[in-house]
Amino acid sequence: MSDPEPISPSEASTRQRRVIDAANLLPLLAIVLMVIPILWATGRATSSALVYVFSVWMVLIGLSGVLSRSLSRIARSSERSRDGRQAERKT
């Protein structure tokens, strides 16, 4: 899959910052979502809390996978641009 139209450098850097910010906020989101069952009233069944915890866990795994792929693309593109700049300096 390729992008239909090239993006400008400012759009690319904005996307990179957003992905990095999301990766930094993911652990905080995980903590908040995992603490929610503790705040539930004691009248709820333990099984519903376990279903919630494992559901959140699976969603967090999926989110971290998506963020990991995006971060690896960012790293590859910045490495390519850095290599290109070094090649220009040598000539």
C-alpha positions as CSV (number, residue, x, y, z in Angstrom):
1,M,0.0,0.0,0.0
2,S,1.3,3.4,-0.9
3,D,0.0,6.8,-0.2
4,P,-2.0,8.3,-3.1
5,E,-0.3,11.6,-2.9
6,P,3.0,12.7,-1.3
7,I,2.7,14.5,2.0
8,S,4.6,17.7,2.8
9,P,7.5,17.6,5.3
10,S,5.5,19.6,7.8
11,E,2.6,17.1,7.6
12,A,5.0,14.2,8.0
13,S,6.6,15.8,11.1
14,T,3.2,16.5,12.6
15,R,2.2,12.8,12.1
16,Q,5.5,11.7,13.6
17,R,4.9,13.9,16.7
18,R,1.4,12.6,17.1
19,V,2.4,8.9,16.9
20,I,5.2,9.5,19.4
21,D,2.8,11.3,21.7
22,A,0.3,8.5,21.4
23,A,3.1,6.0,22.2
24,N,4.1,8.0,25.3
25,L,0.4,8.2,26.5
26,L,-0.4,4.5,26.0
27,P,1.0,3.4,29.4
28,L,-1.0,6.1,31.2
29,L,-4.1,5.0,29.4
30,A,-3.4,1.4,30.3
31,I,-3.1,2.3,34.0
32,V,-6.3,4.2,34.0
33,L,-8.3,1.5,32.2
34,M,-6.9,-1.2,34.4
35,V,-7.8,0.6,37.6
36,I,-11.5,1.1,36.6
37,P,-12.6,-2.3,37.9
38,I,-11.3,-1.4,41.4
39,L,-13.6,1.6,41.4
40,W,-16.7,-0.5,40.5
41,A,-19.2,-1.1,43.3
42,T,-18.8,-4.4,45.2
43,G,-22.2,-5.6,43.9
44,R,-20.7,-6.4,40.4
45,A,-19.6,-10.0,39.6
46,T,-15.9,-10.8,39.6
47,S,-16.4,-12.5,36.2
48,S,-17.5,-9.2,34.5
49,A,-14.4,-7.5,35.9
50,L,-12.2,-10.3,34.5
51,V,-13.8,-10.0,31.1
52,Y,-13.3,-6.3,31.2
53,V,-9.6,-6.6,32.2
54,F,-8.8,-9.2,29.5
55,S,-10.7,-7.2,26.9
56,V,-8.8,-4.0,27.8
57,W,-5.6,-6.0,27.7
58,M,-6.3,-7.3,24.2
59,V,-7.1,-3.8,22.9
60,L,-3.9,-2.4,24.5
61,I,-1.9,-5.2,22.7
62,G,-3.5,-4.2,19.4
63,L,-2.9,-0.5,20.0
64,S,0.7,-1.1,20.9
65,G,1.2,-3.2,17.7
66,V,-0.2,-0.4,15.5
67,L,2.0,2.2,17.3
68,S,5.0,-0.1,17.0
69,R,4.5,-0.4,13.2
70,S,4.1,3.3,12.9
71,L,7.2,4.1,15.0
72,S,9.3,1.6,12.9
73,R,8.2,3.4,9.7
74,I,9.1,6.7,11.3
75,A,12.5,5.3,12.3
76,R,13.2,4.0,8.8
77,S,12.2,7.2,7.1
78,S,14.3,9.3,9.4
79,E,17.3,6.9,8.8
80,R,16.9,7.2,5.1
81,S,16.7,11.0,5.2
82,R,19.8,11.1,7.5
83,D,21.7,8.7,5.1
84,G,20.7,10.9,2.2
85,R,22.0,14.1,3.9
86,Q,25.3,12.4,4.8
87,A,25.7,11.3,1.1
88,E,25.1,14.9,0.0
89,R,27.8,16.2,2.4
90,K,30.4,13.7,1.1
91,T,30.0,14.9,-2.5
